[in-house]
Amino acid sequence: MNSNRSADLAALILRLALGVLYLAHSLQKIFVFTLPGTAQFFVSLGLPGWLGYVTAFVELIGGIALLLGVQVRWVALVLLPFMLGATSQHLQNGWGFASPHGGWEYPAFWAVTLVVQSLLGAGALALSGAKAPRAVAA
């Protein structure tokens, strides 16, 4: 397997993992905590309630786009500030995510994976960003 093929597969695996995680994370906000509950939680953190709605839908759309491989570099960069915000909310809890109220290691790791995804691109089996076929010399 050549390095280009390995990189395409690595980007695909990372993209699918991030897509599933973001989809699950957003659906949890929508169906488990509910959107009003998510907004109330954001208010309890000192953030505007409407940001909970925005976050849930950005994560939902971002997760779907990642799974499909649509504008992956941009999607990863759009999701990054949301994950950096989550990281900042966990800073006071310490490093380990097993700490009471969760530490900052988990959201920080997500932020790093988003940066890596934006650098790698969509990888294999993406709807956009696919490589154009090479012209055949006559």
C-alpha positions in Angstrom: 0.0 0.0 0.0 1.5 3.3 -1.0 1.6 6.4 1.3 -1.1 8.2 -0.7 -3.5 5.3 -0.3 -2.6 5.0 3.4 -3.3 8.7 4.0 -6.7 8.4 2.1 -7.7 5.5 4.3 -6.5 7.2 7.5 -8.5 10.3 6.6 -11.6 8.2 5.9 -11.3 6.3 9.2 -10.9 9.6 11.1 -13.7 11.3 9.2 -16.1 8.4 9.9 -15.2 8.2 13.6 -15.7 12.0 14.0 -18.9 11.9 12.0 -20.4 9.2 14.1 -19.3 10.9 17.3 -20.7 14.3 16.3 -24.0 12.7 15.1 -24.4 10.9 18.4 -23.4 14.0 20.4 -25.9 16.2 18.6 -28.7 13.6 18.8 -28.1 13.3 22.5 -28.6 17.1 22.9 -31.8 17.0 20.8 -33.5 13.8 22.0 -32.1 13.0 25.5 -31.4 16.4 27.0 -33.9 18.1 24.6 -33.1 21.4 23.0 -34.6 23.5 25.8 -32.7 21.4 28.3 -29.5 21.9 26.4 -30.2 25.7 26.2 -30.8 25.7 30.0 -27.4 23.9 30.5 -25.6 26.5 28.4 -27.2 29.2 30.6 -26.0 27.4 33.7 -22.5 27.7 32.3 -22.9 31.5 31.8 -23.5 31.2 28.0 -26.5 32.4 26.1 -29.2 29.7 25.8 -29.5 30.1 22.0 -25.9 28.9 21.7 -27.2 25.4 22.8 -29.5 25.3 19.9 -26.8 26.5 17.5 -24.3 24.0 18.9 -26.8 21.1 18.5 -27.5 21.9 14.9 -23.9 22.6 13.9 -22.9 19.3 15.4 -25.8 17.5 13.6 -25.0 19.1 10.2 -21.3 18.7 10.8 -21.6 15.0 11.7 -23.7 14.3 8.6 -21.3 16.2 6.4 -18.3 14.3 7.8 -20.0 11.0 7.3 -20.8 11.8 3.7 -17.5 13.4 3.0 -18.8 16.9 2.1 -16.5 19.9 2.4 -14.6 18.0 5.1 -11.8 20.5 5.6 -14.2 23.4 6.1 -16.6 21.4 8.3 -13.7 20.4 10.6 -12.7 24.0 10.9 -16.3 25.1 11.6 -16.6 22.5 14.4 -13.3 23.5 15.9 -14.4 26.6 17.8 -17.3 24.7 19.3 -14.9 22.0 20.6 -12.4 24.7 21.9 -15.3 26.2 23.7 -16.2 22.9 25.3 -12.5 22.5 26.2 -12.5 25.9 27.9 -15.6 25.0 29.9 -13.8 21.9 31.3 -10.4 23.6 32.1 -11.4 24.2 35.8 -12.2 20.5 36.3 -8.6 19.4 35.7 -7.1 17.2 33.0 -8.8 13.8 33.3 -12.3 13.4 31.8 -13.0 11.0 34.7 -12.8 14.0 37.1 -16.0 15.4 38.5 -17.8 17.2 35.8 -15.2 16.0 33.2 -11.7 17.3 32.7 -10.5 18.9 29.5 -8.6 15.9 27.9 -11.5 14.6 25.9 -12.7 17.8 24.3 -9.1 18.8 23.7 -8.4 15.5 21.9 -11.5 16.1 19.7 -10.1 19.6 18.9 -6.8 18.0 17.8 -8.6 15.4 15.7 -10.5 18.2 13.9 -7.3 20.0 13.1 -5.8 16.7 11.8 -8.9 16.1 9.7 -8.8 19.6 8.2 -5.1 19.0 7.2 -5.8 15.5 5.8 -8.9 16.3 3.9 -11.8 14.0 3.2 -9.9 10.9 2.2 -11.4 7.9 0.4 -15.1 7.6 -0.4 -16.0 11.2 0.0 -18.8 12.9 -2.0 -16.8 16.1 -2.4 -13.1 16.7 -2.7 -12.6 13.5 -4.8 -9.6 13.5 -6.9 -10.1 14.1 -10.6 -9.0 11.2 -12.8 -5.7 11.7 -14.5 -5.7 12.4 -18.2 -4.3 9.5 -20.3 -1.4 10.5 -22.6 -2.1 9.8 -26.3 
